[in-house]
Amino acid sequence: MDHATLRQHFYRQLTNHYVQGELQSLYHWCVAEIEGWGRAEAYTRNEQEVIPAKRMHWEEVIERLKRYEPVQYIFGKAYFHGLMLSVDASVLIPRPETEELVAMMLKDHASAQKRVLDVGTGSGCIALALKHARNNWLVEGVDVSSAALLTARGNASDLGLDVAFRESDVRDEVDFEGFDVIISNPPYIPTRVQESIDKNVLQYEPHLALFAPENDPHYFLRRVAEISEKSGVIEVYMESHATEEEALVADLKSVWSGSIEVKHDLAGRPRFLRLEKSE
Ligand SMILES: C[S@@+](CC[C@H](N)C(=O)[O-])C[C@H]1O[C@@H](n2cnc3c(N)ncnc32)[C@H](O)[C@@H]1O
């Protein structure tokens, strides 16, 4: 089988599972990972025969994609803010919206020394991207999941970034003392929307990372704000669900005495919160 035929086979096998744009992106992931080729090579090597061992790998990946397994888990990696991170089923796959949150914070803070804590760090993506961009900052990450922390520490070590990760459960009486800024993308999806979530997310990504407690979708956002308030933190950046803006701000006002600003993502949805105290 040559590569042109393999490409047709890939598209035909998966056409009922993914829309065209997704299929193209998946094909490029596979070509890069299995063949080690860039986008251009994928189309200029049409007549080249697929070697048998790689053919088997392609078939295995096609079967996993048919089961909606995220391509990032299949190949064990994800890209975030210019960094390549290892990911596995213990961590959320870093999202483009979260890159926006990081970019927002970096834009607000040029280079002055800061002590930053990433709460619910998962793969460590936020903490590592901040440290990569601002090497003079002290950056730490916390998470309740020891499996996620192993992945985050592995990423820090692979990238040579000095970020400490430790276990902490924000449901407990913890504090964020000693940090100037808290950044968090906590679990915020209301359980009531569970049925509308894509299969690849619902079946494979950790529910611990996705869902807020039943009947209290703002629980973690409110809790991060509350602990920040008690700890004397002056600034908090958070990602949130796009549809809960007014109720969420009202809820946060019950625990945060400073200003609360809602910021929009590139698609114009209210996705981010910036909480600030005047010093
Ligand atoms: C939406 S994920 C975000 C992961 C990563 N920061 C990112 O942006 O891709 C939320 C993270 O919060 C963690 N988490 C859930 N409950 C927690 C708790 N009670 N205390 C601390 N972290 C928690 C999950 O393990 C998960 O890694």
The ligand as an ORCA input file, in Angstrom:
! r2SCAN-3c Opt
* xyz 0 1
  C      -9.706     21.824     34.390
  S      -8.348     20.894     35.048
  C      -7.034     22.022     34.675
  C      -5.713     21.370     34.461
  C      -4.643     22.333     33.909
  N      -4.424     23.437     34.814
  C      -5.075     22.861     32.553
  O      -5.429     24.045     32.473
  O      -5.061     22.091     31.577
  C      -8.616     21.071     36.785
  C      -7.564     20.451     37.698
  O      -8.004     20.640     39.070
  C      -7.655     19.495     39.808
  N      -8.524     19.394     40.980
  C      -9.762     18.835     41.079
  N     -10.223     18.902     42.336
  C      -9.256     19.531     43.059
  C      -9.148     19.883     44.457
  N     -10.124     19.592     45.310
  N      -8.028     20.503     44.873
  C      -7.017     20.776     44.003
  N      -7.068     20.459     42.670
  C      -8.170     19.852     42.210
  C      -7.834     18.336     38.844
  O      -7.093     17.207     39.251
  C      -7.347     18.970     37.542
  O      -5.982     18.717     37.325
*
